[in-house]
Amino acid sequence: MRKNSRNIKEEFFDNGINTFTLTDEDGVDFEFELLDFVDYRENLYAVLVPMENEGIEDDMGIVIMETTFENNEPVFTFVDNENLAQAVLDEYASRADNDDFEED
């Protein structure tokens, strides 16, 4: 049985994991902060924001990565379909808005 995104996020944050180092095809490492995991159409996506890294463009914002697990370790795959990335981002924003509303 697959865990839901909230449980996965809590598991990472409870263990002090909220940053990831991702390596591009040229072997360059980049640091990203995890904002959340989002379940969308039966897949899991990580919503990440780049930390201050040399080589990252200033206008690079939130990054959406499809997330799978191998041996309990996350494997991230960049979502290059702009419509899918936007849909996941919209789901994240909608849920974040609902969470903010519930806290009031």
Order of alpha helices (4+ residues) and beta strands (2+ residues): alpha-beta-beta-beta-beta-beta-alpha
